[in-house]
């Protein structure tokens, strides 16, 4: 299944890939961010294009300082539904 999906999306832009996956797995897809640079690029694409992908963080000690910096608490970690 993963190989088939990879073949379907490999020639698409990141935006198109995210849109395809959101449509293909409607209501079942989510993106976990650790607030790293790469994650922020994907988060930006999702928000700017209103792609229906939920974004969340994992409750890890490594992310705790980043949560606090962005005004989030580790127990309230859904960013976008």
C-alpha positions as CSV (number, residue, x, y, z in Angstrom):
1,X,0.0,0.0,0.0
2,X,2.8,2.5,0.9
3,X,4.6,1.8,-2.4
4,X,1.4,2.4,-4.3
5,X,0.8,5.7,-2.5
6,X,4.4,6.7,-3.1
7,X,4.0,6.1,-6.8
8,X,0.8,8.1,-6.9
9,X,2.3,11.2,-5.2
10,X,6.0,11.1,-6.1
11,X,5.7,13.6,-9.0
12,X,3.5,16.0,-7.0
13,X,4.5,19.1,-5.0
14,X,4.4,18.8,-1.2
15,X,1.1,20.8,-1.2
16,X,-0.4,18.5,-3.8
17,X,0.8,15.4,-1.8
18,X,-0.8,16.7,1.4
19,X,-4.0,17.5,-0.4
20,X,-4.1,14.1,-2.0
21,X,-3.5,12.3,1.3
22,X,-6.1,14.5,3.1
23,X,-8.6,13.5,0.4
24,X,-7.6,9.8,0.2
25,X,-7.7,9.4,4.0
26,X,-10.5,11.9,4.8
27,X,-10.8,12.5,8.5
28,X,-8.1,9.9,9.3
29,X,-4.9,11.8,8.7
30,X,-2.9,13.9,11.2
31,X,0.5,15.5,11.3
32,X,2.7,15.4,14.4
33,X,5.0,18.4,14.8
34,X,8.0,18.8,17.1
35,X,8.2,22.5,16.2
36,X,11.4,21.7,14.2
37,X,12.2,23.7,11.0
38,X,11.0,21.0,8.7
39,X,7.8,20.5,10.6
40,X,7.1,24.2,10.4
41,X,7.3,24.2,6.6
42,X,4.7,21.4,6.5
43,X,2.5,23.2,9.1
44,X,2.7,26.4,7.1
45,X,1.6,24.6,3.9
46,X,-1.3,22.9,5.7
47,X,-2.5,26.2,7.3
48,X,-2.0,28.5,4.2
49,X,-3.9,26.1,2.0
50,X,-6.5,25.1,4.6
51,X,-5.8,21.4,4.0
52,X,-8.0,19.3,6.3
53,X,-5.1,17.6,8.3
54,X,-5.1,17.7,12.1
55,X,-1.9,18.9,13.6
56,X,-0.7,17.9,17.0
57,X,2.3,17.6,19.2
58,X,3.5,14.7,21.3
59,X,3.9,15.1,25.0
60,X,7.6,14.6,25.4
61,X,10.2,16.2,27.7
62,X,12.0,17.5,24.6
63,X,9.0,19.4,23.4
64,X,8.0,20.8,26.8
65,X,10.1,23.9,26.6
66,X,8.8,24.6,23.0
67,X,5.2,24.1,24.2
68,X,5.7,26.7,27.0
69,X,7.4,29.1,24.6
70,X,4.4,29.0,22.3
71,X,1.9,29.3,25.2
72,X,0.8,25.7,25.0
73,X,0.4,23.2,27.7
74,X,1.4,19.6,27.1
75,X,-2.1,18.4,27.9
76,X,-3.7,20.7,25.3
77,X,-1.7,19.7,22.3
78,X,-4.1,19.9,19.4
79,X,-3.1,22.7,17.2
80,X,-5.5,22.4,14.3
81,X,-8.5,20.2,13.7
